Each structure stands twice: as C-alpha cells, then as structure tokens.
C-alpha cells in the first residue's frame, strides 16, 4: 500500500516573504501569540479550521498560500 503525502504549513515562508511579524499577525487575527508561534514553526498536530480562517482573513490570502501538500 502506498503511503499518502502530508499537509505542511508554510506560514513561516509567507510571513517572511511579506515581512510580516508573528506579533502583528497575532494582534490582527486576534489569536494568542503562542498559537501563531506553533503554526509558524509548523508544530501543530491538528489544524484548527477557525485559526486557519482567521489567519487567512488577517493576511488577506488564500489557504493554499499557507498550506501545502507534500507527496511522500
């Protein structure tokens, strides 16, 4: 049986490319900084759709801008 790929956050790349701080995003999205930091460092085991929606809204981006599918 072939293994499925995985979904990986690339929020760090997006924020770095757009010169946006985690602090700014936390304030704008009204999400606690430690949560944003976990998403930034890709330390999240289960993605919260509400958090992802707030991040996309704050950044005015699409979900594919901060998530990617990696075929393994």
C-alpha positions in Angstrom: 0.0 0.0 0.0 1.4 3.4 -1.0 1.8 6.0 1.8 -0.2 9.2 1.4 1.5 12.5 1.4 1.2 15.1 4.1 -0.1 18.6 4.6 2.5 21.1 5.8 2.2 24.6 7.0 4.3 27.2 5.1 3.1 30.2 7.2 6.7 31.0 8.1 7.7 31.3 4.4 4.6 33.5 3.7 5.3 35.8 6.7 9.0 36.1 5.9 8.4 36.9 2.2 5.9 39.6 3.1 7.9 41.0 6.0 5.0 40.4 8.5 5.8 39.6 12.1 4.1 36.9 14.2 3.2 39.6 16.7 1.4 41.7 14.1 -0.5 38.6 12.9 -1.5 37.6 16.4 -3.0 41.0 17.0 -4.6 41.3 13.6 -6.1 37.8 13.7 -7.0 38.0 17.4 -5.2 34.8 18.1 -2.8 34.3 21.1 0.9 34.7 20.2 1.8 31.1 21.3 -0.8 29.7 18.9 0.6 31.7 16.0 4.1 30.7 17.0 3.2 27.0 16.9 1.7 27.5 13.4 4.8 29.5 12.3 7.1 26.7 13.5 4.9 24.0 12.0 4.5 22.4 15.4 0.7 21.9 15.0 -0.5 18.3 15.0 -4.2 19.1 14.2 -5.1 22.2 12.3 -7.9 24.2 13.6 -10.1 25.5 10.8 -11.1 28.6 12.8 -7.5 29.5 13.3 -6.6 29.0 9.7 -9.6 31.1 8.6 -8.6 33.9 11.0 -5.0 33.8 9.7 -6.2 33.9 6.0 -8.6 36.8 6.8 -5.9 38.8 8.6 -3.4 38.2 5.8 -6.0 38.6 3.0 -4.6 35.4 1.5 -5.9 32.0 0.3 -5.4 28.8 2.2 -3.0 27.5 -0.4 -0.7 30.4 0.4 0.0 29.0 3.9 -0.6 25.2 3.4 1.0 22.8 1.0 0.6 19.2 0.2 3.8 17.2 0.1 3.8 13.9 -1.8 5.9 11.4 0.1 
